[in-house]
Amino acid sequence: MRNIITAILGVLWMSRIALCAEPRAAVDSILPEDVVQGSVKEVQMESNRFAVFFTYTDIGAKKMLTFSEQHAGQKMRTRVGKYLGPEGVCYEPPDPGEYAKWKEDWLKRRTSKIVGLSDIDTKSILAGLKGEPRK
């Protein structure tokens, strides 16, 4: 009888952990076809930190905006190739009017960046943006 009660309590405890766990962060995947290939640049910021700058294609920019609008204020991560960025919060615009103007202006230039990267992460992102398999 004691074994049955222990087993039931164990199952209830595990189900509570599973049901109370925080939801996973949404993942925004940036694919090689989402960026203008000639726009990808690596910049060394500090002695051992880098940034990768790039321009989205029209389709890639719309995909990114759709993701951002669907997940505004929620936890998110960015994936490029084998690189999976740290968890952050998707931007939630405080003023819809200002956001509409920003969005219209941004769609004209479609630029983005990933900063504060290690050398290994930078190489992984560059390979992912160019569609190269990571070695």
N, C-alpha and C positions, 0 to 999 in steps of 0.2 A: 504494500500500500504506500509506504514511504517513497519507494522508487517511482511510482506512478505520479504522486504529488510533485516530486522533484522534477520529473520530466515535464509535467504540465507547466510548472512555474518557469522552467527554463525556456520553453517555447513562448510563453507570454512575455518574458523578459526580452527575448530576441526580437519578437514582433514589435515590441515597443521601440526598440532601438531602430529598427527598419522604418517604422512609420514616423518617427520623430526626427529622422536625419534631415539635415538641410538639403534643399534641392541642389543639384549640380549646376555649375555655371554654364551658361550657353557658350558655344564655341563658334567664333567667326573665322571661317577658313578662307584664306587668300590664296587663290590659285594662280599659276603662271598666266593664264588667259585673262585674268582680272587686271593685269598691269601692263602698261606700255613698256615693252622690253628695253628700249633705249633710255628709259628714265631712271633705272635702278642705279643708285649710287651708294657707296659706303664712305662714311666720314669718321675719322678718329676724333673723338671728343676730348678724352683725357688720355693719360698714358696707357691705360688698359681698358678703356670703354669706347664703344663704337655706336654709330647710328646708321640706319639704312633708310634712305629717302626713295620714294617712288611716286609715280603718277598712275592713277587708276584709268582703265579704259572707260568708255561711256557705260558699258554694261556692268563692269566691275564696280564703278562708283554707285550706280543705282542699287546694285546688290548690297553694298556696304551700308548705304542709307536705309534700305529696307530692314536689314538686320538691326541697325541702331535704333530705328523707330519702334520695331517690335519688342526690343529688349531694354528700352529706356528705363534707367534706374535699377536695373537688375545686374546681378553678378555675371561677368563674362570673361572669356579668354580669347586670345588670338592664336590661330594656328597658321603657320606658313611652312609647308613641307614637313620636316620632322620636328621643327621648333614649335613648342607650345608655351605661349607667354604666361606670365603670372596672372592670377585672378585680379580683376579690377571691376569697376562699375561702369556700365554703359552710360554715356552722357544723356542726361534728361534736361531738355531745354526749359528754363523757367518761364520764358515768354514766347508763345507760339508765333507771334508777329515777327519778332526778331529772328527766330529760328527759320522762318520761311525766307527771309531776306538772306540770312547766312547760307542756307541751303542753295538758293539760286546762284549766289556768288561762288560758292564752293564747287558747284557743278561745272563752272567755267574753267576751273584750274585742276580740280580732282586730285590734289596732292595729299600725301600722308607720310608718316615716318614711324619708325620703331627705334627708341633711344635707350641708352644705358645698357648696351649689350656687351657680353664677353666676346672674345675672338671666335670661340667655337659656335656660339649662338649666331653671330654675324654670318659666318660661313654657311651655317645651316639655312638661314633665311635667304641668303643670296642664291643658294642652290635651289631652294623651294620656289623662289620667285622666277627663276630661269628655267624651271622644270627639269633640273639635273638631279640624278639620283645621288643621294648623300653617300659618301664613301666611308 
